[in-house]
Amino acid sequence: MPVRKKAPEDLTAKKALALEVIDRLKKEYPDAGCTLDYDHAWQLLVSVRLAAQCTDARVNIVVEDLFAKYPNVAALAAAEPEAIVKPCGLGRSKARDISACMRVLRDKYGCQVPTTFEELLALPGVGRKSANLIMGDVFGKPAIVTDTHCIRLCNKIGLVDGIKEPQKVEMALWKIVPPEEG
């Protein structure tokens, strides 16, 4: 069975719908931003890893102690922070990923967070959602953070049609969302 390509008017209609949704969201949430607290890019990288299956509010509480005890990349790279991050759930794997990620930042990037999407994706514990968040929030580059809520709403609104996989939704959104809005 041949794959049916979408007619150009479908894409045009989805682009118009995307712009309408963006406009409404900007009006409803003019000060929308990242709800994770951070002062440095590496801190957001840590917080994003902790936020998996955890609320941002809890992460913000946990990182206060974490960043007080380990105030920089090098300190966290040498740490075993499982006891501190345990309240966020999945403490062992999150602690392992965070320490490994900080070691890569220390050893390969001079304690700085890399500025390309590909380099971010290569870091331990960093997936597309996290890399997009860092690219957009820290570096001000076009980014589309696709999580379960985004996927559900994009399907419900009609921006995508029955797509459930995060990367496929992200790729579909890149086709209809102007880069300056991503």
N, C-alpha and C positions, 0 to 999 in steps of 0.2 A: 504494500500500500504506500503510495507516494506521500511524502510529508507536505502538508498544506501550508504554504506561506501566507502570512497575514496580508491582507490587502492594505495598500498605503493609507487608505482612509481610516483604517483601524488605528494605525500608529498616530496619525494626525489627531484623531479623536482622543486617544490616550494622552498625547502631549498636552492638548487643551485641558483635559481633566486634571492632569498633574499640576499644571499652572494654577488652576482654580483651587485645588487642594492646598497648594503651597501658600497661595494668597490668603485663604481662610485661616490656615494655621498661624501665619504671621500676625493676622489681626487678633486672633484668640489668645496667642501666646507670644507677645512681642519681645519678651525677655527670656525666651526659652534658651536653655544652655545645658551643659553637662552638669549633672547633679552630684558627681563625685568631686570631692575637695582635693585640690593639689596645687602645689606651688612650682613644681618642676615636672618636665615631661616623664622622667623615670617614675615619678610617684603616680602619675596617671596610669602608666603601664602596669604597675603593681596593683593599683586599685581595680583596674579593668579585669585583671586575672582573678582577683578576689570576688568580684561581682558575679561571677558565674554561679547561678543557683542561689543567689544571696541578694538581699536588698541593698541599694546604694546607701541607705541610712545606716545600716549595720556596718558596711564597709568603712564609711566615714568615721565611725567610732573606733573600729579596730585599727585603722591606719594611724590614728593619733598615737597610740602606744608603739606601733611598729616603727613609725618614722622618728619617734623620740628616741627609741633604743638604737635604731640603725638609720642615722641621719643622711646617709649618702649611698651611692651605688656601691662603692667599694666595701662599706660596712655590711650592706645587705648581701653582697656577693659571698662574703665569708660566713654568713649567718646560717643558722638552722631555725627558722622562725615558726616552726609548726605550732608550738604552744600558743603563740600570739594570734596566728591566723585561724586557728581551729574554730572559733565562733562563726566564721564565714562558711563552714562546711567544707568537706573534702580537704581538710587541713594538710594531710600528708602530700597529696599530689600538688596542691596549690603552693605549698612551701617549697617543694622540690622545683617546680617550674619557675617560681620567683627567683630563687637562688641561682638556678642555672641561667636564667635570662640576665640577671645582674652580672654574672660572671662573663657572659658574652659582651655585655656593654662595657665592662671594665677592660677585658682583654683585647677586644677587637675594635671598639669604638671610643676609647679614651673616656669612658664613663658618660658618654653622650648617647641619646636615643637617635638611631639612624633616621634619615629624612625621606627614604624612599619606601614605597609600599612593599616592594619585594624584600628589602632588608628587614623590615618589620615582620613580615610573614615568616622569615627564617628564624626568628627568635623563639626560644622555648616557651610554650604556652600561649603563643600569639596566633590567633586565627584572623580571618578576614574581617569579622566584626570589630575586633580590637584594633587591627591595623587601620581600618577606616576611621574609627573614633580618634585615634592618635593623629592621623593625617589631617582630619578636619578640625579638631578642637585645638591641637597644639600648633600645627603648622599652617592652618588656614587654607589648606588645599581642598579641592572638591573631593567629597567623600559621601558614601551612602552606607549608613550603619543599618544592617539588615538583621533584625532579631525576630523572635516569634511574634511579637506584637506588630511589628512592621509587616511581616508576611501575612498575618491574619487580616489586618486592615487593608492592605493593598489588594488582596483578593476580594474582600467585602465591597470596597469602593469601586473596583473594576479596573484598577491600574494594571493588574496582572490577572491572568485567567487560569485559576486552578493550579498555580505553581506553589509548591510547598518547600522546595529546597532553597536555603538562604542565598547561595551563590547565584542560582538561576534567577531569583527575584532581584537580586542586586544588579545582575547584567540586564534584565528587562527594564529596570528603573533607569539605568544609565542611558538607555535608548530614548527615554521620554522626559527625563528631568534635565533641564539646562545645566551645564557645568557650574555656572555661578550660583545655582541653587543647591547643588549637591554638597 
